[in-house]
Amino acid sequence: MGLIEAVERYDEKRGVPFANFAYSRIRGAIIDEIRRVPASSNRFSGDPYAEPLSLEAPILAESDLTLIDVTADPFATEPQQAAELSDLFEAIRHLPRREREMLGCSAAGHTVAEIAGFYGCSESRASQLLVQARFRLEERTAA
């Protein structure tokens, strides 16, 4: 239900990646569903001492860790990846406008022929500019 709600409510204009938006919606739906399940019908149905299922309940009685604390977020970026991405964005900002736009077109799936048509140049020149832009990015992010 959380995924369906995420698909229906997602607005790309807000600048949030769909994966991050969907993760929070799905997590919320899971928590809501767990709260709705009565204690008598949980997975320990034969155990009179069983507690209701909860992502926020302690895993062990002597621990403050909860299930939500030890569950990996598959959409969270690792610190190193975030740093590399930040470096890449900074390098892209330093590219000449035309190269930056051409790379954007290429990343959006346009062919070199289409990009050449957009910018009124030959396919050869468009290809040269794309290679040059990628080379500049590699130079700036190699450190």
C-alpha positions in Angstrom: 0.0 0.0 0.0 2.9 2.4 0.8 4.4 1.9 -2.7 1.1 2.5 -4.4 0.6 5.7 -2.3 4.1 6.8 -3.1 3.5 6.4 -6.9 0.3 8.3 -6.7 1.6 11.2 -4.5 5.2 11.6 -5.9 6.0 15.0 -7.3 9.4 15.2 -9.0 9.2 19.0 -9.0 10.1 18.9 -5.3 13.6 17.6 -6.1 13.4 14.5 -3.9 14.5 11.2 -5.5 11.6 8.8 -5.9 13.5 6.1 -4.0 13.8 8.3 -0.9 10.2 9.4 -1.1 8.9 5.8 -1.5 11.1 4.5 1.3 9.5 6.8 3.8 6.0 6.1 2.6 6.5 2.3 2.6 8.1 2.5 6.1 5.2 4.5 7.4 2.7 2.0 5.9 4.5 -0.9 7.5 4.4 0.9 10.9 0.7 1.8 10.5 -0.1 -1.9 9.6 1.9 -3.2 12.6 0.0 -0.9 14.9 -3.4 -2.1 13.5 -2.6 -5.8 14.2 -4.0 -6.7 17.6 -1.6 -8.4 20.1 -3.6 -11.6 20.1 -3.1 -12.2 16.4 0.6 -11.6 16.0 3.1 -14.2 15.0 3.4 -15.5 18.6 -0.3 -16.3 18.7 0.3 -19.3 21.0 2.4 -17.3 23.5 0.4 -15.5 26.2 3.5 -13.3 27.0 4.1 -12.2 23.4 4.2 -8.4 22.8 2.7 -6.8 19.7 5.0 -6.5 16.7 6.8 -3.2 16.5 9.7 -1.7 14.6 10.3 0.5 17.6 10.3 -2.1 20.3 13.7 -3.1 21.8 15.2 -6.2 20.2 16.5 -7.5 23.6 15.3 -6.5 27.0 18.7 -5.3 28.0 19.3 -3.3 24.8 18.1 0.1 23.5 18.4 -1.1 19.9 15.2 -1.4 18.0 14.5 -3.3 14.8 14.3 0.0 12.9 17.8 0.9 14.2 19.4 -2.3 12.7 17.4 -2.4 9.5 19.5 -1.0 6.6 18.0 1.7 4.4 18.9 0.5 0.9 18.5 4.0 -0.4 20.7 5.8 2.0 24.0 6.9 0.5 27.3 5.8 2.1 29.4 8.7 3.3 32.1 8.0 0.7 29.5 7.8 -2.1 27.9 11.1 -0.9 31.3 12.8 -1.0 32.1 11.5 -4.5 28.6 12.7 -5.7 29.2 16.1 -4.1 32.6 16.3 -5.9 30.9 15.3 -9.2 28.2 18.0 -8.8 30.9 20.6 -8.1 32.8 19.5 -11.2 29.7 19.7 -13.3 29.1 23.3 -12.1 32.5 24.3 -13.4 31.9 23.0 -16.9 31.2 25.5 -19.6 27.4 25.9 -20.1 27.3 24.2 -23.5 29.2 21.1 -22.3 27.1 20.9 -19.2 23.9 21.1 -21.2 25.1 18.5 -23.7 26.1 16.1 -20.9 22.6 16.6 -19.5 21.1 15.7 -22.9 23.3 12.6 -23.1 22.4 11.5 -19.6 18.7 12.0 -20.5 19.2 9.4 -23.2 19.5 11.6 -26.3 21.8 10.3 -29.1 24.8 12.3 -30.3 22.9 13.0 -33.5 20.0 14.4 -31.6 22.3 16.5 -29.4 24.0 17.8 -32.6 20.6 18.8 -34.0 19.7 20.6 -30.7 22.9 22.7 -30.9 23.2 23.2 -34.6 26.6 21.5 -35.0 27.9 18.3 -36.6 27.7 15.0 -34.9 31.5 15.0 -34.9 31.6 18.3 -33.0 28.9 17.2 -30.5 30.9 14.0 -29.9 34.1 16.0 -29.4 32.4 18.3 -26.8 30.9 15.4 -24.9 34.3 13.7 -24.7 35.9 16.9 -23.6 33.3 17.4 -20.9 33.8 13.9 -19.6 37.5 14.4 -19.6 37.2 17.6 -17.6 34.9 15.8 -15.1 37.5 13.0 -14.7 40.3 15.5 -14.2 38.4 17.4 -11.5 37.1 14.4 -9.6 40.3 12.3 -9.9 41.8 13.8 -6.7 
